[in-house]
Structures are given as structure tokens and as C-alpha cells.
Amino acid sequence: MDDVLANTHEKLVEIVLNDFDTALTAKDLHSKSLRELLHPKQLGKINKIIDSPGFFADIQVKEGAEETVYQLSKYYELFIATACMEFPTSFNDKFNWLKKYFPFIPWTNIVFCGYKSIINSDYLIDDHVRNLAAFKGKGILFSAPHNLKDKTFKRVSSWKEVSDLFLPIA
């Protein structure tokens, strides 16, 4: 969900630029993971913000995600998996966010988990290499600042590219 369907990194960049005392620019914050760029005290503050009720409620949807996932749902059985155990206050926000933006995905196909190694499907589109490495099917890496150096998996950078991979030509 995060940084695949939802622009979570963008929300964090806005928080850092608006609420932190930093010399980092938006360009800097899109070049690497926040773990590489921020001071440990700033990372601690970010984690507290992420674990606050409401953080996930208003994150913007990635461009093209709603339309593409809807079209995919006509051809495939889709599951949304989100590794939310690290931030347990996110459950309600994430579930409501998914109902709002992806109402055509039944609640039975939403998986809240820790590691995504439990997912048994043909494909997994994810932004974290660790999730794809443990996955038994074919992993597809959705580009995000924290995975730009990885060359292990097939990469997509937009929902248009996902559409091109999986949907018939119109």
C-alpha cells in the first residue's frame, strides 16, 4: 500500500520540509531513503508521527493507481497487502483509506501483516526489496527513494507501467 498505492513518502517529505529544522531540500529527500538522510532523533520523531492516529487517513493516492487497480480487478483476483504491524495505530486509517479509494476491493482481499512472505500469489508489486526477496512468486519493484539502487527485480515507476505489463491493449 505505502509508496505503491499511497504517496506516503510525499507526505513525509512535506513534514520534514515544514516541521523540521533542516538544510535538506525536496530534491535531497527524493534521492535516498529518509533513514539515510535524517538524524536518528529526526527518525524517532518521524516514527512517532507515523504511529499517530490519523497519519494514514489523508495520504494522497499515487497517480493512476485507482484507475489501473480497478481495470486490473476486471481480469485478476487482487489482494492489497500492507505491512502495518510496526505501526499498529495505522490499521483503522489504512482500512478506511482503502475503502475510500479502492471500494471495489472486498475486505476479504485486504491483508494486514508483518512480513509479506506470507503472501502466496503469482505477483507482488512492492516498494521494499526485503518483501520481494522473501516472496515465492514474481516480484516487481515499485520505484521509491529507498530502493533506487536496487537492480535485483523488474522495476516499475508508475501505474501506467503496471497497466502496460498486465492489461490488454485497448
C-alpha positions as CSV (number, residue, x, y, z in Angstrom):
1,M,0.0,0.0,0.0
2,D,2.5,2.6,1.1
3,D,4.6,4.1,-1.7
4,V,2.8,1.8,-4.1
5,L,-0.8,2.9,-3.9
6,A,-0.3,5.7,-1.4
7,N,2.1,8.6,-1.7
8,T,3.4,8.1,1.9
9,H,6.9,9.3,1.1
10,E,5.5,12.5,-0.3
11,K,3.6,13.2,3.0
12,L,6.8,12.5,5.0
13,V,8.8,14.9,2.8
14,E,6.2,17.6,3.4
15,I,6.5,17.0,7.2
16,V,10.3,17.2,7.1
17,L,10.4,20.4,5.0
18,N,7.7,22.1,7.0
19,D,8.2,20.9,10.6
20,F,11.9,20.0,10.9
21,D,14.9,22.3,11.2
22,T,16.9,21.0,8.2
23,A,19.0,22.1,5.3
24,L,17.7,19.2,3.2
25,T,15.7,20.1,0.0
26,A,12.9,18.3,-1.6
27,K,15.4,17.0,-4.2
28,D,17.6,15.6,-1.4
29,L,14.6,13.9,0.2
30,H,13.7,12.2,-3.0
31,S,17.3,11.0,-3.7
32,K,17.6,8.4,-0.9
33,S,15.7,6.8,2.0
34,L,14.9,9.0,4.9
35,R,16.9,6.6,7.1
36,E,20.0,7.6,5.1
37,L,19.3,11.3,5.2
38,L,17.8,12.2,8.6
39,H,19.5,12.3,12.0
40,P,18.4,9.5,14.4
41,K,16.5,11.9,16.6
42,Q,14.6,13.1,13.5
43,L,13.9,9.5,12.5
44,G,12.5,8.9,16.0
45,K,10.2,12.0,15.6
46,I,9.1,10.7,12.2
47,N,8.2,7.3,13.6
48,K,6.1,8.9,16.4
49,I,4.3,10.9,13.7
50,I,3.7,7.8,11.6
51,D,2.4,6.0,14.6
52,S,-0.1,8.7,15.4
53,P,-3.8,8.1,14.7
54,G,-4.8,9.9,11.5
55,F,-1.4,9.9,9.8
56,F,-2.5,7.5,7.1
57,A,-6.0,8.9,6.8
58,D,-5.3,11.6,4.3
59,I,-2.4,10.4,2.2
60,Q,-2.7,11.1,-1.5
61,V,-3.2,8.3,-3.9
62,K,-0.5,7.6,-6.4
63,E,-1.3,8.9,-9.9
64,G,-3.1,6.3,-11.9
65,A,-3.5,3.8,-9.1
66,E,-7.3,3.9,-8.7
67,E,-8.0,3.6,-12.4
68,T,-5.4,0.9,-13.0
69,V,-6.2,-1.2,-10.0
70,Y,-9.9,-1.0,-11.0
71,Q,-9.1,-2.2,-14.5
72,L,-6.8,-5.0,-13.1
73,S,-9.7,-6.1,-10.9
74,K,-11.7,-7.0,-14.0
75,Y,-9.0,-9.6,-15.1
76,Y,-7.4,-10.7,-11.8
77,E,-8.2,-11.6,-8.3
78,L,-6.4,-8.8,-6.4
79,F,-5.2,-8.6,-2.8
80,I,-3.9,-5.5,-1.1
81,A,-1.2,-6.4,1.5
82,T,0.2,-3.8,3.9
83,A,2.9,-4.5,6.4
84,C,1.4,-2.4,9.2
85,M,2.4,-4.3,12.3
86,E,5.2,-1.8,13.0
87,F,2.7,1.0,13.4
88,P,-0.5,-0.6,14.9
89,T,-2.4,2.7,15.1
90,S,-2.4,2.6,11.2
91,F,-5.0,-0.3,11.0
92,N,-8.1,1.8,11.1
93,D,-6.7,4.6,8.9
94,K,-5.4,2.2,6.3
95,F,-8.6,0.2,6.2
96,N,-10.8,3.3,5.8
97,W,-8.4,4.7,3.2
98,L,-8.6,1.6,1.1
99,K,-12.4,1.6,1.4
100,K,-12.5,5.2,0.2
101,Y,-10.1,4.9,-2.8
102,F,-10.5,1.2,-3.7
103,P,-14.1,0.3,-2.7
104,F,-14.1,-2.5,-5.4
105,I,-11.5,-4.5,-3.5
106,P,-13.5,-6.6,-1.0
107,W,-12.5,-6.5,2.7
108,T,-11.7,-10.2,2.4
109,N,-8.9,-9.3,0.0
110,I,-7.1,-6.9,2.3
111,V,-4.2,-8.4,4.2
112,F,-2.7,-6.6,7.3
113,C,0.6,-8.3,8.0
114,G,4.1,-8.1,9.3
115,Y,6.4,-9.5,6.6
116,K,4.8,-10.2,3.2
117,S,6.5,-13.6,3.0
118,I,3.1,-15.0,4.0
119,I,1.6,-13.8,0.7
120,N,1.0,-16.7,-1.8
121,S,0.3,-15.2,-5.2
122,D,1.7,-15.1,-8.7
123,Y,2.9,-11.5,-8.4
124,L,3.7,-9.0,-5.7
125,I,4.2,-5.3,-6.6
126,D,6.1,-3.7,-3.6
127,D,8.5,-0.9,-2.8
128,H,10.6,-2.9,-0.4
129,V,13.2,-5.3,-1.7
130,R,13.0,-7.3,1.6
131,N,9.4,-8.2,0.8
132,L,10.1,-9.2,-2.7
133,A,13.2,-11.3,-1.7
134,A,11.0,-13.5,0.6
135,F,8.2,-13.7,-1.9
136,K,7.8,-17.1,-3.8
137,G,6.1,-15.6,-6.9
138,K,7.4,-13.0,-9.3
139,G,8.3,-9.7,-7.6
140,I,8.0,-6.3,-9.2
141,L,9.7,-3.4,-7.5
142,F,7.7,-0.1,-7.5
143,S,10.3,2.7,-7.5
144,A,10.7,4.7,-4.4
145,P,13.6,6.8,-3.0
146,H,14.6,4.0,-0.6
147,N,15.1,1.4,-3.5
148,L,16.6,3.4,-6.3
149,K,19.9,1.5,-6.2
150,D,18.4,-2.0,-6.3
151,K,18.9,-3.9,-9.6
152,T,17.6,-7.3,-8.4
153,F,13.9,-7.1,-9.5
154,K,11.9,-5.9,-12.5
155,R,11.1,-2.3,-11.8
156,V,8.1,-0.1,-12.5
157,S,7.9,3.6,-11.8
158,S,4.2,4.3,-12.4
159,W,0.8,2.8,-12.6
160,K,1.0,3.3,-16.3
161,E,3.9,0.9,-16.4
162,V,1.9,-1.6,-14.3
163,S,-1.0,-1.2,-16.8
164,D,1.3,-1.9,-19.7
165,L,2.5,-5.1,-18.0
166,F,-0.8,-6.6,-17.1
167,L,-3.7,-5.2,-19.1
168,P,-4.6,-5.9,-22.6
169,I,-4.1,-3.2,-25.2
170,A,-7.3,-1.2,-25.5
